[in-house]
């Protein structure tokens, strides 16, 4: 008779988020400088930030997927919050020509990845494309990790997925989770 419009909306929204390729918070690196990282954002696709005319050695280390539909203003707020947090832990690099502070830090990339993910989980959970996996007991933010720098990871270029090992069970994508084998709250 009547379809379950709420269930239909949830499924449609989940599909829309899974297919979105726009909106990212990312960490960039210069692989020629082992302790040099950049934090940035794009309201477009991640490949738009994959190179730099100013630094030919620049590459993206990891990109964290922001939910589709989050405003440019909010994404900029997230980036600013990350930069303020990193300012408390690391030295920020100034532009040589102007002396202004840049988005680059002298920091260990793995430490920055940990701090950024923690901030996103605790302060911006509602804005990030994510889920909680009870089997692993952790919050997962869909991300793209660069296989050239992150071990045991392979993904199509700039496509958000669960970059943690082990990957989530395919059953997690089914309505209601995956039953006895996993308590992933993908639908909450």
C-alpha positions in Angstrom: 0.0 0.0 0.0 2.2 2.8 1.2 6.0 2.5 1.1 8.1 3.2 4.1 9.1 6.7 3.1 11.5 7.1 6.0 13.4 3.9 5.1 13.4 5.0 1.4 14.9 8.4 2.4 17.6 6.7 4.5 18.6 4.4 1.7 18.6 7.3 -0.8 20.7 9.4 1.5 23.2 6.6 2.1 23.5 6.1 -1.6 24.0 9.8 -2.2 26.7 10.0 0.4 28.5 6.9 -1.0 28.5 8.3 -4.5 29.7 11.7 -3.6 33.2 12.7 -4.6 33.2 16.3 -3.4 34.2 17.8 0.0 37.4 16.7 1.6 39.8 17.6 4.5 43.3 16.4 3.5 46.8 16.1 4.6 49.5 16.7 2.1 53.2 15.9 2.2 56.5 16.7 0.5 58.2 13.3 0.4 61.6 15.0 0.0 61.1 16.5 3.5 60.3 13.7 6.0 58.7 16.0 8.6 56.7 18.4 6.5 52.9 18.3 6.2 50.2 20.5 4.9 46.5 20.6 5.9 43.9 21.7 3.4 40.4 21.5 2.2 38.5 21.2 -1.0 34.8 21.6 -1.6 35.5 19.9 -5.0 37.0 16.6 -5.8 40.3 15.5 -4.1 42.2 15.2 -7.4 42.0 19.1 -7.6 44.5 19.2 -4.8 46.7 16.3 -5.9 49.5 18.6 -7.3 51.0 22.0 -6.6 52.5 24.3 -9.1 54.6 25.8 -6.3 56.0 22.5 -5.2 56.4 19.7 -7.7 57.2 17.2 -4.9 53.9 17.7 -3.2 51.4 14.8 -2.9 48.3 14.0 -0.9 48.9 11.6 2.0 45.2 11.1 3.1 41.9 12.8 2.5 39.0 12.5 5.0 35.5 12.6 3.3 33.1 15.3 4.4 29.4 14.5 4.0 27.9 15.8 0.8 25.8 18.9 1.5 28.0 20.4 4.2 28.5 24.1 3.4 31.8 25.6 2.3 31.7 27.8 5.4 31.5 24.7 7.6 34.4 22.9 5.7 36.5 26.0 6.2 35.6 26.0 9.9 36.8 22.4 10.1 40.1 23.3 8.4 40.6 26.3 10.7 40.0 24.2 13.7 42.6 21.6 12.6 45.1 24.3 11.9 44.5 25.9 15.4 44.9 22.5 17.0 48.1 21.7 15.1 49.5 25.1 16.0 49.5 24.0 19.6 51.7 21.0 18.9 53.9 21.8 15.9 55.9 24.7 14.3 54.0 26.3 11.4 56.1 27.2 8.4 56.0 30.8 7.1 55.9 31.8 3.5 59.4 32.9 2.5 58.3 35.9 0.4 55.7 37.4 2.7 56.4 36.0 6.2 52.7 35.0 6.6 51.9 31.7 8.2 51.2 28.9 5.7 49.2 25.7 6.0 52.5 23.7 6.3 53.8 22.3 9.6 57.1 20.7 10.7 55.6 17.5 12.0 55.6 13.7 11.7 52.8 12.8 9.1 51.6 9.8 11.1 51.2 11.9 14.3 49.3 14.5 12.3 47.0 11.9 10.8 46.2 10.6 14.3 45.5 14.1 15.8 43.4 15.2 12.8 41.3 12.0 12.9 40.8 12.4 16.6 39.6 16.0 16.2 37.3 15.0 13.3 35.8 12.2 15.3 35.2 14.2 18.5 34.3 17.7 17.1 33.0 17.1 13.6 31.4 13.7 13.6 28.2 15.0 12.2 29.9 16.7 9.3 32.1 13.7 8.2 31.1 10.7 6.1 31.5 8.0 8.8 30.1 5.2 10.9 30.9 3.4 14.1 32.1 -0.2 13.9 31.4 -2.1 17.2 33.3 -5.1 16.0 36.5 -3.1 15.9 35.3 -0.7 18.6 36.2 2.4 16.7 34.8 5.3 14.7 35.6 5.1 11.0 35.7 8.1 8.7 35.7 7.2 5.1 39.0 8.3 3.6 41.3 8.0 0.7 44.9 7.0 1.6 47.7 7.3 -0.8 49.1 3.8 -1.5 52.5 5.1 -2.2 52.9 6.1 1.4 50.4 4.1 3.4 51.3 0.4 3.7 48.8 -2.4 2.9 46.3 -0.1 1.3 45.1 0.0 -2.3 42.2 2.0 -3.6 41.0 3.6 -6.8 42.5 7.0 -7.0 40.6 9.6 -4.8 37.7 7.4 -3.9 36.6 7.4 -0.2 36.5 4.0 1.6 37.3 2.4 4.9 41.1 2.6 5.0 41.5 0.6 8.2 42.6 -3.0 8.2 40.7 -5.2 8.3 38.1 -3.6 6.0 34.5 -3.6 7.1 32.4 -6.6 6.1 30.3 -6.1 3.0 27.3 -7.1 5.2 27.8 -3.8 7.0 26.2 -2.1 4.0 23.0 -4.0 4.4 20.1 -2.4 6.2 20.3 -3.3 9.9 24.0 -4.0 9.9 25.5 -7.5 9.4 24.0 -9.4 12.2 25.9 -11.6 14.6 29.3 -11.2 12.9 29.4 -7.4 13.3 27.5 -4.6 15.1 28.4 -1.8 12.7 26.0 1.1 13.3 26.1 2.3 9.7 22.4 3.2 9.9 22.1 5.1 13.2 
